[in-house]
Amino acid sequence: MAIKRASDVPTQPADMNAPFFSIPEVAWLMKCSVPTVRRRIKAGYPHSQRVKGGVILVSREDLAYYYDAHRVEAPAIRCVGRPRKHSAGMSASAVA
């Protein structure tokens, strides 16, 4: 079993209006794990920047673009057919 490092735990951003977020902060915002964010960055989404000291940051605009590009619309729910009938043996109080 792998040992979790402190940098592998998603953390809530101190400033939600910050222009850039670290990888653990992005993981918290995306509600996923830090390794998942690292895999997605390696694949190209969301775009990131490496700054002095090797820290990887993701801008607020790139994160918003990622959400817009990967938004999934919920399918419309349709009722097909007739509603089920209750059996004759059930009393009116049990149905309600």
N, C-alpha and C positions, 0 to 999 in steps of 0.2 A: 504494500500500500504506500502510495506516495505521500510524503509529508507536505502539508500546506505551508507555504511561506506567507508572511504577512502581506506581500505584494500580490498574492493570489486570491485574496479575499475582497469581494466587491465592497466599496466604501461609498457612503453618501457624500456628494460634493459639499464642501464647506460653503461655496457660493454657487447657487443654482444659475446665476446670471453671468458666470465667468465666460470669457471668450474661448477658453481651451479647457479640456478635461483630460486627466490621466487615464490610463487603461483601467485601473480598478474603479474609477468614477464612471467611466463609460459602461463597464459591466453592471454597475448598480443601476444606471439609467436605463439600460437595455434589458434589465432583469434576466441576466444570464451570467455564466462564469467568466472569470478572467481568461482562462485558456480558450474559450469560445471567441472572445473578442480578439485575442492574438491571432487565432486562425482566420477570422474574417478580415483582419487588417492584412495578413499575409496574402489573402486572396484578392485584396484590392478594395474592399468595402468594409468599413468607411475609410476614406482617405485619412492619412495621418502624417505627422511631421516629427522628425527626430531633431531634438534641440540639443544644445550643448550639454554634455554630460551623459548622453545616450538616452535621455528620457523621451518617451514617445507620447505625443499629445494629439488629440483629435479636436478640431475646431467645432464650435457650436453649429456653424453652417453646414459642415460636412456631415455631422450627426443628423441634422434635420433633413438633408438631402437623402441620406441612407433610409430614414424612416419613410419619406415620401416615395422612394423607389421601391421599397419592399412592403408597402401597405397592402394588406389583404382585406378585401371587402367581404363581409359576411353574406352568405347566400340568402336570398329571400325565402322565407318559410311559407310553404303553401299547404293548405289542408286539402288532401285528396280523398275523395270518397265521402261517405256519410258518417256522422258520429255514431259511436257504438251504442247499442241499446242495452239497458240494464236487464238482468234476468228478472222474471216475474216473481221469483221467490224473495227478492229483497224488499224490505219495507221502505216507505217514503222517507223515514227519518235516517235510514242508513245511506240513502242516495244523496241527501242534502248535506 
